[in-house]
């Protein structure tokens, strides 16, 4: 016989803490504008700017 899915007894505080820690919680991601540091080398700067345009 298959055991019941739901626990038959009340969860202990340790079990509740473990469940809270392991449960999926949706977090809000706040986008951050990254500052673009251009390389000093002119060729590297052109490559970087060409990649950013794509």
C-alpha positions in Angstrom: 0.0 0.0 0.0 1.2 3.5 -0.8 1.9 5.7 2.2 -0.1 9.0 2.3 1.4 12.0 0.6 0.5 14.5 3.3 2.0 14.1 6.7 -0.4 12.7 9.2 1.1 14.6 12.1 1.9 18.3 12.5 5.2 19.5 11.2 7.9 20.4 13.8 9.5 23.8 13.7 12.7 22.3 12.2 10.6 20.7 9.4 8.8 24.0 8.8 12.1 25.9 8.6 13.6 23.2 6.2 10.5 23.4 4.0 10.6 27.2 3.9 14.3 27.1 3.0 13.9 24.5 0.3 10.8 25.9 -1.3 10.8 27.8 -4.5 10.4 31.5 -4.0 10.1 33.8 -6.9 12.5 36.7 -6.6 12.2 40.0 -8.5 15.3 40.8 -10.6 16.1 44.5 -10.7 18.0 45.4 -13.9 21.1 47.4 -13.4 22.6 49.6 -16.0 26.2 48.5 -16.4 28.7 51.2 -17.2 30.6 50.5 -20.3 34.3 50.8 -19.9 35.9 51.3 -23.3 39.3 49.7 -23.9 42.2 52.1 -24.5 43.3 50.2 -27.6 41.5 51.7 -30.7 41.1 48.3 -32.4 39.6 46.7 -29.3 37.3 49.7 -28.9 36.0 49.3 -32.5 35.4 45.6 -31.9 33.5 46.2 -28.7 31.4 48.9 -30.3 30.7 46.7 -33.3 29.5 43.9 -30.9 27.2 46.3 -29.1 25.5 47.4 -32.3 24.4 43.8 -33.2 
